Amino acid sequence: MKKNLLLALVVMLCCFTTLSASEFINLTPRPAMMTQGSGELTLKKGFKVGGKNLPADMKAEVKKFVESINATTSLGASAKNKGGLINIVVDPSVPEEGYKLSITKSGATIKASTATGLFYAFQTVKKLLPANVMAGVKGAPNASYRLPAVEITDQPRYAYRGFMLDVSRHFFDVNEVKKMLDIMAMYKLNRFHWHLTDDQGWRLPMEKYPKLTVEGATNQNILRTDFDQQRQWREGRGVAYGPFAYTIDDIKEIVAYAKDRHIEVMPEIDMPGHMVAAIHAYPEFSTDPESLIAKAAGVDMDSEPVAGKPDTHFTHNIWNIGGVSRDVLDVSNPKVIQFAKDVIDVLAEVFPYEYIHIGGDECPTYAWEKSESCTAMKDKLGLESHRALQAWFNKQIADYAREKHGKKIMGWNELITDKGADMELTKTMDPVIMCWVGAEQAAKLSQENGLKHIYTPHNGGYYINRCYRGIDKVGAVGDGSLSLTYNTNPPDNDLCIGVQGTFWSEQVDRDRDLEYQALPRLIAIAEHAWTPASLMNYDDFMKRAKADTEILDLAGYNYGRHQLTTPQK
């Protein structure tokens, strides 16, 4: 009897052994638990996918998977309401976004408790097949499609796995946004943070304020960059850029496209600072509607802002450079408060998710200090400083969003880290804090005050618009190496709910350069977002990332190829 048990144990160990360094299964992000078996499962023509008593949303995922297989192969797979070669089982014990995948020579079984978990299981299956399947490209007519024998138990490390795209400084159209959503889905990212407005352009349509997407969406003398030729230039004074804005139908199309890939879209309207595009269209939103501050300083009213001379910011000309404007919303003006509420109304109508991002970063108090009405409001409210006006303003927005629309807010870490920030008032809003500048300290402060937070350090590898160190002669300065991104670890805080790759577009205007800068660094952040910290290994990641270039090439992505071929420090 003991000999039989020993023989059975030996057989089992031969069939499934822990993945060794010499065995290579290319899955990024790396699964939480994975063991490799012996042999392969061949997907035969006409194979079936399905399960008994699947809910409608899981059936929809099966249908989408089968359609993707048939679009990229000649297998002619079909979806069934019963088990098939790939059998789906509803298992309530599996975490919401998790799955269990078992592949043997005779078939595959997927266990999941939700359609989202099933989607991620199918993404893993597609990744285990030849590269054309994940790339969405038709393979050779007689190609063979096999899956390695493997056991995977998987779930994400973080609930929030994000990518932010700034479409204000330079505009990216619906097709390019979809392309970035596709790469997010490939690597199991699930939050698209859409930075829709800033000093350089307003992209959100608002029927009540039509000039926003005409005057506020048109720029001139815009900065252009070509990373292929490593050069930058400006278009010239009088050369229009825009108007570039999305329609409501565009936004709904993006939201639906993302939802199909289990990605939530979180819009950002940055306020009360970074509002020059809106002020350009509606000067009455400024503390100085008639530009008296600029005129008193003898500033040419058609001039661009001058560094170190804040009075030049009050010409209300839309910005075509980066930086921080001193011209911010007049929070003492009831029309401005109504405008902010109108923004929330539009966002709540077209974005069906829990959070709205209200920005809150880099808002100087210079304009409020010069304003009699803002100073009078500060005194009337009993506030200790002009900075506290920002928390008061945020509170008006947060309360309105919650009470009318059931929405919560996110904001940049200045909400709690700026000198004079009202922590106690901010805590009543229960915001999620995005930790970017002084990210570690901001995360620590968030944790200490019971605030959920997201890690996206600006000089620690997660701002993926930085130029590549030692390669790029143009672009945003900083250390943009892939190794820095991968080796920058999120804080070990129980209130840290996720990480985000953040992309600002002041110096990127072409689709191919967006992809070149973002990739492969966004893929590294995706691994941080999903994979347990104990399994993170840069050399192993590089091996997988190099293999993934076949997918990226087939799918038509540009990327920083040198990051995968040159040694990284």
C-alpha positions as CSV (number, residue, x, y, z in Angstrom):
1,M,0.0,0.0,0.0
2,K,2.8,2.4,0.9
3,K,4.6,1.6,-2.3
4,N,1.4,2.5,-4.3
5,L,1.1,5.8,-2.5
6,L,4.8,6.6,-3.1
7,L,4.4,5.7,-6.8
8,A,1.3,8.0,-7.0
9,L,3.2,10.8,-5.4
10,V,6.1,10.5,-7.8
11,V,3.7,10.5,-10.8
12,M,2.0,13.6,-9.5
13,L,5.3,15.4,-9.0
14,C,6.3,14.5,-12.5
15,C,3.1,15.9,-13.9
16,F,3.1,19.2,-12.0
17,T,6.3,20.7,-10.8
18,T,7.1,24.3,-9.6
19,L,8.2,26.4,-12.5
20,S,12.0,26.4,-12.6
21,A,14.4,29.0,-14.1
22,S,14.9,26.7,-17.1
23,E,11.2,26.5,-18.0
24,F,9.6,29.5,-19.6
25,I,6.0,30.4,-19.6
26,N,5.5,34.0,-20.8
27,L,2.9,35.6,-18.6
28,T,3.0,39.3,-17.7
29,P,1.9,40.3,-15.2
30,R,3.3,37.3,-13.4
31,P,0.6,35.2,-11.8
32,A,0.3,34.9,-8.0
33,M,0.8,31.1,-8.1
34,M,1.8,28.9,-11.1
35,T,3.0,25.4,-11.5
36,Q,3.9,23.8,-14.8
37,G,2.8,20.4,-15.9
38,S,4.0,18.0,-18.7
39,G,2.7,18.1,-22.2
40,E,0.3,20.4,-24.0
41,L,-3.3,20.8,-24.8
42,T,-3.9,21.1,-28.6
43,L,-6.9,23.3,-29.6
44,K,-8.6,21.3,-32.3
45,K,-10.8,22.7,-35.0
46,G,-14.3,23.2,-33.8
47,F,-13.4,23.1,-30.1
48,K,-16.1,24.1,-27.6
49,V,-16.0,26.6,-24.8
50,G,-18.6,26.9,-22.1
51,G,-20.1,25.8,-18.8
52,K,-23.3,24.8,-17.1
53,N,-25.6,27.5,-15.6
54,L,-23.4,30.4,-16.4
55,P,-24.8,33.8,-15.6
56,A,-25.4,36.1,-18.6
57,D,-22.3,38.3,-18.1
58,M,-20.1,35.2,-18.0
59,K,-21.8,33.9,-21.2
60,A,-20.9,37.2,-22.8
61,E,-17.3,36.7,-21.9
62,V,-17.3,33.3,-23.4
63,K,-18.8,34.7,-26.6
64,K,-16.1,37.4,-26.8
65,F,-13.3,34.9,-26.2
66,V,-14.6,32.6,-28.9
67,E,-15.0,35.6,-31.3
68,S,-11.4,36.6,-30.6
69,I,-10.1,33.1,-31.2
70,N,-12.0,32.8,-34.5
71,A,-10.8,36.3,-35.6
72,T,-7.2,35.3,-35.2
73,T,-7.2,31.6,-36.1
74,S,-8.9,29.1,-38.4
75,L,-10.1,27.0,-35.5
76,G,-13.8,27.7,-35.8
77,A,-14.4,27.5,-32.0
78,S,-17.9,27.8,-30.6
79,A,-19.6,28.8,-27.3
80,K,-21.8,26.2,-25.6
81,N,-24.1,26.2,-22.6
82,K,-22.3,23.2,-21.2
83,G,-18.8,22.1,-20.7
84,G,-16.3,22.0,-23.6
85,L,-12.6,21.5,-24.2
86,I,-12.4,24.7,-22.1
87,N,-14.8,24.3,-19.3
88,I,-16.0,27.2,-17.2
89,V,-17.1,26.7,-13.6
90,V,-18.7,29.3,-11.3
91,D,-16.9,29.1,-8.0
92,P,-18.0,31.7,-5.4
93,S,-14.8,31.1,-3.3
94,V,-12.6,32.7,-6.0
95,P,-11.9,36.4,-5.4
96,E,-13.8,38.9,-7.5
97,E,-11.0,39.6,-10.0
98,G,-9.3,36.3,-9.5
99,Y,-9.4,33.0,-11.4
100,K,-8.1,29.5,-11.3
101,L,-6.9,27.9,-14.5
102,S,-6.0,24.2,-14.9
103,I,-4.7,23.0,-18.3
104,T,-3.9,19.4,-19.0
105,K,-3.4,17.3,-22.1
106,S,-7.1,16.5,-22.2
107,G,-8.7,19.9,-21.5
108,A,-8.8,23.1,-19.5
109,T,-10.9,24.3,-16.6
110,I,-11.4,27.9,-15.5
111,K,-13.0,28.7,-12.2
112,A,-14.1,32.2,-11.5
113,S,-16.8,34.0,-9.4
114,T,-17.4,36.9,-11.7
115,A,-17.3,37.9,-15.3
116,T,-14.3,40.1,-14.5
117,G,-12.3,37.1,-13.2
118,L,-13.3,35.1,-16.2
119,F,-12.1,37.9,-18.5
120,Y,-8.7,37.9,-16.9
121,A,-8.5,34.1,-17.1
122,F,-9.2,34.3,-20.9
123,Q,-6.5,37.0,-21.2
124,T,-4.1,34.5,-19.6
125,V,-5.2,31.8,-22.0
126,K,-4.7,34.1,-25.0
127,K,-1.3,35.1,-23.7
128,L,-0.3,31.4,-23.5
129,L,-1.2,31.0,-27.2
130,P,0.9,32.2,-30.2
131,A,1.5,36.0,-30.2
132,N,-1.0,36.7,-33.0
133,V,-3.9,35.8,-30.8
134,M,-3.3,38.4,-28.1
135,A,-2.2,40.9,-30.8
136,G,-5.6,40.4,-32.6
137,V,-3.9,39.5,-35.9
138,K,-4.9,36.5,-38.1
139,G,-2.4,33.7,-38.0
140,A,-1.4,31.3,-40.8
141,P,-4.3,29.1,-42.1
142,N,-2.8,25.8,-40.9
143,A,-1.1,27.1,-37.8
144,S,-1.2,24.9,-34.7
145,Y,-2.5,26.4,-31.4
146,R,-1.4,24.6,-28.2
147,L,-1.6,25.5,-24.5
148,P,1.1,24.4,-22.0
149,A,-0.1,22.2,-19.2
150,V,-0.2,24.5,-16.2
151,E,-2.0,25.2,-12.9
152,I,-2.6,28.9,-12.1
153,T,-4.3,30.4,-9.1
154,D,-4.3,34.2,-9.6
155,Q,-5.7,37.5,-8.4
156,P,-4.4,41.1,-8.4
157,R,-2.3,42.7,-5.8
158,Y,-4.2,46.0,-6.0
159,A,-7.8,46.9,-6.8
160,Y,-6.7,50.1,-8.6
161,R,-4.3,49.4,-11.5
162,G,-4.2,52.6,-13.5
163,F,-3.0,54.6,-16.5
164,M,-3.5,58.3,-16.8
165,L,-3.4,60.1,-20.1
166,D,-3.3,63.9,-20.4
167,V,-5.2,65.0,-23.5
168,S,-5.1,68.7,-22.7
169,R,-1.6,69.7,-23.5
170,H,-1.8,67.7,-26.7
171,F,-4.9,66.0,-28.0
172,F,-5.2,62.3,-28.7
173,D,-8.2,61.1,-30.7
174,V,-10.7,58.3,-30.0
175,N,-8.7,55.7,-32.0
176,E,-5.5,56.3,-30.1
177,V,-7.3,56.3,-26.7
178,K,-8.8,52.9,-27.7
179,K,-5.4,51.6,-28.7
180,M,-4.1,52.5,-25.2
181,L,-7.1,50.8,-23.6
182,D,-6.2,47.7,-25.6
183,I,-2.7,47.6,-24.2
184,M,-4.1,48.2,-20.7
185,A,-6.4,45.2,-21.1
186,M,-3.5,43.0,-22.4
187,Y,-1.8,43.6,-19.0
188,K,-4.8,43.5,-16.7
189,L,-4.9,47.2,-15.9
190,N,-8.4,48.4,-14.9
191,R,-8.5,52.1,-14.4
192,F,-8.2,54.7,-17.2
193,H,-7.6,58.2,-15.6
194,W,-8.6,60.7,-18.3
195,H,-7.0,64.1,-17.7
196,L,-9.5,66.2,-19.9
197,T,-8.6,69.8,-19.0
198,D,-5.7,72.0,-18.1
199,D,-4.2,75.4,-18.9
200,Q,-3.5,74.3,-22.5
201,G,-6.8,72.9,-23.6
202,W,-10.4,72.0,-22.6
203,R,-11.7,68.7,-24.1
204,L,-15.0,68.1,-22.3
205,P,-18.1,69.3,-24.1
206,M,-20.5,71.3,-22.0
207,E,-23.7,72.5,-23.7
208,K,-24.1,75.3,-21.1
209,Y,-20.6,76.6,-21.9
210,P,-20.1,76.3,-25.6
211,K,-16.9,78.4,-25.8
212,L,-15.0,75.9,-23.8
213,T,-14.7,73.5,-26.7
214,V,-14.0,76.2,-29.2
215,E,-11.9,79.0,-27.7
216,G,-10.8,76.9,-24.8
217,A,-9.9,74.0,-27.1
218,T,-7.8,76.0,-29.6
219,N,-4.1,76.8,-29.1
220,Q,-1.3,78.3,-31.2
221,N,2.4,78.1,-31.5
222,I,2.2,74.6,-30.0
223,L,5.3,72.6,-29.2
224,R,5.9,69.7,-31.5
225,T,8.3,66.8,-30.9
226,D,9.6,64.0,-33.1
227,F,11.4,61.4,-31.0
228,D,12.4,59.5,-34.2
229,Q,14.5,62.5,-35.2
230,Q,15.1,63.7,-31.7
231,R,14.0,67.2,-32.4
232,Q,11.5,69.8,-31.2
233,W,10.0,72.9,-32.7
234,R,7.1,75.3,-32.4
235,E,4.5,75.8,-35.1
236,G,4.7,79.6,-35.0
237,R,2.5,82.4,-33.8
238,G,-0.9,82.4,-35.4
239,V,-0.8,78.7,-36.4
240,A,-3.9,77.2,-34.9
241,Y,-3.9,73.9,-33.0
242,G,-7.5,72.8,-32.8
243,P,-10.2,73.2,-31.8
244,F,-9.7,69.7,-30.4
245,A,-12.4,68.3,-28.2
246,Y,-14.4,65.2,-27.8
247,T,-18.1,65.0,-28.3
248,I,-20.5,63.4,-25.8
249,D,-20.8,60.5,-28.3
250,D,-17.0,60.1,-28.4
251,I,-16.9,59.9,-24.6
252,K,-19.7,57.4,-24.4
253,E,-17.9,55.3,-27.1
254,I,-14.7,55.3,-25.1
255,V,-16.5,54.4,-21.8
256,A,-18.3,51.5,-23.5
257,Y,-15.1,50.3,-25.2
258,A,-13.3,50.4,-21.9
259,K,-16.1,48.6,-20.1
260,D,-16.0,45.8,-22.6
261,R,-12.4,45.3,-21.4
262,H,-13.2,45.6,-17.7
263,I,-11.7,49.1,-17.4
264,E,-13.4,51.9,-15.5
265,V,-12.9,55.4,-16.9
266,M,-12.2,58.1,-14.3
267,P,-12.4,61.7,-15.7
268,E,-10.4,64.5,-14.3
269,I,-11.3,68.2,-14.4
270,D,-8.4,69.9,-12.7
271,M,-9.5,72.8,-10.5
272,P,-9.3,75.4,-9.0
273,G,-5.8,75.7,-10.5
274,H,-4.8,74.7,-14.0
275,M,-7.8,76.4,-15.4
276,V,-6.4,78.9,-17.9
277,A,-8.2,77.2,-20.9
278,A,-11.6,77.8,-19.1
279,I,-10.6,81.3,-18.1
280,H,-9.5,82.0,-21.6
281,A,-13.0,81.2,-22.8
282,Y,-14.8,82.8,-19.8
283,P,-12.6,85.5,-18.2
284,E,-15.3,86.2,-15.7
285,F,-14.1,83.0,-13.9
286,S,-10.8,84.7,-13.1
287,T,-10.3,86.8,-10.0
288,D,-9.3,89.5,-12.5
289,P,-11.8,89.4,-15.4
290,E,-10.5,92.5,-17.0
291,S,-6.8,91.6,-16.7
292,L,-6.1,94.7,-14.6
293,I,-3.2,93.0,-12.8
294,A,-1.4,92.4,-16.1
295,K,-2.2,95.8,-17.5
296,A,-0.9,97.5,-14.4
297,A,2.3,95.6,-14.8
298,G,2.6,96.9,-18.4
299,V,2.2,93.5,-19.9
300,D,1.4,93.2,-23.6
301,M,-2.1,91.6,-23.6
302,D,-1.2,89.2,-26.5
303,S,2.0,88.0,-24.7
304,E,2.8,84.6,-23.3
305,P,3.5,84.2,-19.6
306,V,7.0,85.0,-18.4
307,A,8.7,82.7,-15.9
308,G,9.1,84.4,-12.5
309,K,6.7,87.2,-13.4
310,P,3.3,86.1,-12.1
311,D,1.5,89.2,-13.2
312,T,2.0,88.2,-16.8
313,H,-0.3,85.2,-16.1
314,F,-3.3,87.4,-16.1
315,T,-3.6,88.1,-19.8
316,H,-6.0,85.1,-19.9
317,N,-4.2,83.8,-23.0
318,I,-4.3,80.0,-23.3
319,W,-1.0,78.5,-22.3
320,N,1.2,76.6,-24.8
321,I,4.0,75.8,-22.4
322,G,4.2,73.7,-19.2
323,G,4.4,75.2,-15.7
324,V,2.0,76.6,-13.2
325,S,-0.2,79.6,-13.8
326,R,-1.1,82.1,-10.9
327,D,-4.4,82.8,-12.7
328,V,-6.9,80.4,-11.0
329,L,-10.6,80.2,-10.5
330,D,-12.2,82.9,-8.3
331,V,-13.6,80.7,-5.6
332,S,-15.5,83.7,-4.1
333,N,-17.6,84.0,-7.3
334,P,-21.0,82.2,-7.0
335,K,-20.9,81.8,-10.8
336,V,-17.6,79.8,-10.5
337,I,-19.2,77.5,-7.9
338,Q,-22.1,76.9,-10.2
339,F,-19.7,76.2,-13.0
340,A,-17.9,73.6,-11.0
341,K,-21.3,72.0,-10.1
342,D,-22.2,72.0,-13.8
343,V,-19.0,70.2,-14.6
344,I,-19.9,67.5,-12.0
345,D,-23.4,67.2,-13.7
346,V,-21.9,66.5,-17.1
347,L,-19.3,64.1,-15.7
348,A,-21.9,62.2,-13.7
349,E,-24.1,61.8,-16.8
350,V,-21.5,60.2,-19.1
351,F,-19.1,58.4,-16.6
352,P,-21.0,55.8,-14.7
353,Y,-18.4,55.0,-12.1
354,E,-17.9,55.8,-8.5
355,Y,-15.1,58.4,-8.6
356,I,-14.5,61.8,-10.2
357,H,-11.0,63.3,-10.1
358,I,-11.1,67.0,-9.2
359,G,-7.3,67.7,-9.6
360,G,-6.3,70.1,-6.9
361,D,-2.6,70.2,-7.7
362,E,-0.3,73.2,-8.1
363,C,-2.9,75.9,-7.2
364,P,-1.1,79.1,-6.1
365,T,-2.9,81.4,-3.7
366,Y,-1.4,84.5,-5.4
367,A,-4.6,85.5,-7.2
368,W,-6.7,85.0,-4.1
369,E,-4.3,87.1,-2.0
370,K,-4.7,90.0,-4.5
371,S,-8.5,89.6,-4.6
372,E,-10.5,91.7,-2.2
373,S,-13.5,89.4,-2.5
374,C,-11.4,86.2,-1.9
375,T,-9.8,87.8,1.2
376,A,-13.2,88.9,2.4
377,M,-14.6,85.4,2.0
378,K,-11.6,84.0,3.9
379,D,-12.2,86.3,6.8
380,K,-16.0,85.7,6.8
381,L,-15.5,81.9,6.8
382,G,-12.9,82.3,9.7
383,L,-10.2,80.6,7.7
384,E,-6.6,81.0,8.8
385,S,-5.1,81.4,5.4
386,H,-5.9,81.8,1.7
387,R,-4.8,78.2,1.2
388,A,-7.7,77.1,3.2
389,L,-10.0,78.5,0.5
390,Q,-9.1,75.6,-1.6
391,A,-10.3,73.0,0.9
392,W,-13.5,75.0,1.2
393,F,-13.9,75.0,-2.5
394,N,-13.2,71.3,-2.7
395,K,-15.8,70.7,0.0
396,Q,-18.5,72.4,-2.1
397,I,-17.7,70.1,-5.0
398,A,-17.4,66.9,-3.0
399,D,-20.7,67.5,-1.2
400,Y,-22.5,68.3,-4.4
401,A,-21.1,65.2,-6.2
402,R,-22.0,63.0,-3.3
403,E,-25.5,64.4,-2.5
404,K,-26.8,64.8,-6.1
405,H,-24.9,62.0,-7.9
406,G,-23.6,59.6,-5.3
407,K,-20.0,60.2,-6.5
408,K,-16.8,60.3,-4.5
409,I,-13.7,62.3,-5.3
410,M,-10.1,61.8,-6.0
411,G,-7.4,64.5,-6.0
412,W,-3.6,65.0,-6.2
413,N,-1.7,65.0,-2.9
414,E,-1.6,68.8,-2.6
415,L,-5.1,68.4,-1.1
416,I,-3.3,67.3,2.1
417,T,0.4,68.2,1.7
418,D,0.3,71.9,0.7
419,K,1.4,74.2,3.5
420,G,-1.8,75.4,5.1
421,A,-3.9,72.6,3.7
422,D,-7.0,71.9,5.9
423,M,-6.5,68.2,6.8
424,E,-9.6,67.9,9.0
425,L,-11.9,69.5,6.5
426,T,-10.4,67.4,3.7
427,K,-10.9,64.2,5.7
428,T,-14.6,64.9,5.8
429,M,-14.7,64.5,2.1
430,D,-13.1,61.0,2.3
431,P,-11.0,61.6,-0.9
432,V,-8.6,59.1,-2.5
433,I,-5.2,60.8,-2.7
434,M,-2.9,60.4,-5.6
435,C,0.6,60.5,-4.3
436,W,3.0,62.1,-6.8
437,V,5.2,64.8,-5.5
438,G,6.9,63.7,-2.3
439,A,5.0,60.5,-3.0
440,E,6.4,58.5,0.0
441,Q,5.6,61.3,2.5
442,A,2.2,61.8,0.9
443,A,1.4,58.1,1.2
444,K,2.6,58.1,4.8
445,L,0.4,61.2,5.6
446,S,-2.6,59.6,3.9
447,Q,-2.1,56.4,5.8
448,E,-1.8,58.2,9.1
449,N,-5.0,60.1,8.5
450,G,-7.0,57.1,7.3
451,L,-7.2,58.1,3.6
452,K,-7.0,55.7,0.7
453,H,-4.2,56.5,-1.7
454,I,-2.6,55.6,-5.0
455,Y,1.1,55.6,-5.7
456,T,2.4,57.4,-8.8
457,P,5.8,59.1,-7.9
458,H,6.8,61.7,-10.4
459,N,10.5,61.2,-10.3
460,G,10.4,57.6,-9.2
461,G,9.6,55.8,-12.4
462,Y,5.8,56.0,-12.6
463,Y,5.7,59.3,-14.6
464,I,6.2,57.5,-17.9
465,N,6.4,60.6,-20.1
466,R,10.0,61.1,-18.9
467,C,12.6,61.0,-21.6
468,Y,14.8,57.8,-21.7
469,R,18.0,58.4,-19.8
470,G,21.0,58.5,-22.1
471,I,18.9,58.1,-25.3
472,D,16.5,61.0,-25.7
473,K,17.8,64.5,-26.4
474,V,14.2,65.9,-26.2
475,G,11.2,65.4,-24.0
476,A,10.4,65.7,-20.3
477,V,13.6,65.7,-18.2
478,G,14.1,63.0,-15.6
479,D,15.2,59.4,-15.3
480,G,13.1,57.5,-17.6
481,S,14.8,54.1,-17.5
482,L,12.7,50.9,-17.4
483,S,14.8,49.5,-14.5
484,L,13.9,52.5,-12.3
485,T,10.2,52.0,-13.1
486,Y,10.3,48.3,-12.3
487,N,12.4,48.7,-9.2
488,T,10.3,51.5,-7.7
489,N,8.2,49.8,-5.0
490,P,4.9,51.0,-3.7
491,P,4.6,51.6,0.0
492,D,3.6,48.7,2.2
493,N,0.4,50.5,3.5
494,D,-3.0,48.8,3.9
495,L,-4.7,52.0,2.6
496,C,-2.6,52.0,-0.6
497,I,-5.2,50.8,-3.0
498,G,-3.1,50.8,-6.2
499,V,-0.5,52.2,-8.5
500,Q,-0.7,54.3,-11.7
501,G,1.4,55.0,-14.7
502,T,1.0,58.8,-15.4
503,F,1.5,60.4,-18.7
504,W,1.7,64.2,-19.2
505,S,1.7,65.4,-22.8
506,E,3.4,68.8,-22.7
507,Q,6.2,67.5,-24.9
508,V,4.5,64.6,-26.7
509,D,2.0,65.3,-29.5
510,R,2.2,62.2,-31.8
511,D,0.5,58.9,-31.3
512,R,3.7,56.9,-32.0
513,D,5.7,59.0,-29.4
514,L,3.0,58.5,-26.8
515,E,3.5,54.7,-27.3
516,Y,7.3,55.1,-27.5
517,Q,7.4,56.9,-24.1
518,A,4.8,54.8,-22.3
519,L,5.9,51.4,-23.4
520,P,7.4,49.2,-22.0
521,R,7.3,51.2,-18.8
522,L,3.5,50.9,-18.4
523,I,3.9,47.1,-18.7
524,A,6.3,47.2,-15.7
525,I,3.8,49.2,-13.7
526,A,1.1,46.6,-14.6
527,E,3.3,44.0,-13.0
528,H,3.6,46.1,-9.9
529,A,-0.2,46.4,-9.9
530,W,-1.0,42.7,-10.2
531,T,1.9,40.5,-9.0
532,P,2.7,39.9,-5.3
533,A,5.8,41.9,-4.2
534,S,7.6,38.6,-3.3
535,L,7.5,37.5,-6.9
536,M,8.9,40.7,-8.5
537,N,12.1,40.0,-10.3
538,Y,13.6,42.4,-12.8
539,D,15.7,39.9,-14.7
540,D,12.7,37.6,-15.1
541,F,10.5,40.5,-16.1
542,M,13.0,41.5,-18.8
543,K,13.0,38.0,-20.2
544,R,9.2,38.1,-20.5
545,A,9.1,41.7,-21.8
546,K,11.6,40.9,-24.6
547,A,9.4,38.0,-25.6
548,D,6.3,40.3,-25.7
549,T,7.9,42.4,-28.4
550,E,6.4,39.9,-30.8
551,I,2.9,40.9,-29.6
552,L,3.7,44.6,-29.6
553,D,5.1,44.4,-33.1
554,L,2.1,42.4,-34.5
555,A,-0.4,44.8,-32.8
556,G,1.4,47.8,-34.3
557,Y,2.7,49.5,-31.2
558,N,5.7,51.7,-31.1
559,Y,7.8,51.3,-28.0
560,G,11.3,52.1,-26.5
561,R,13.1,49.1,-28.1
562,H,16.4,50.1,-26.6
563,Q,15.0,49.6,-23.1
564,L,14.8,45.9,-23.9
565,T,18.1,45.5,-25.6
566,T,20.6,47.7,-23.6
567,P,21.8,46.9,-20.1
568,Q,19.8,48.7,-17.4
569,K,21.3,50.0,-14.1
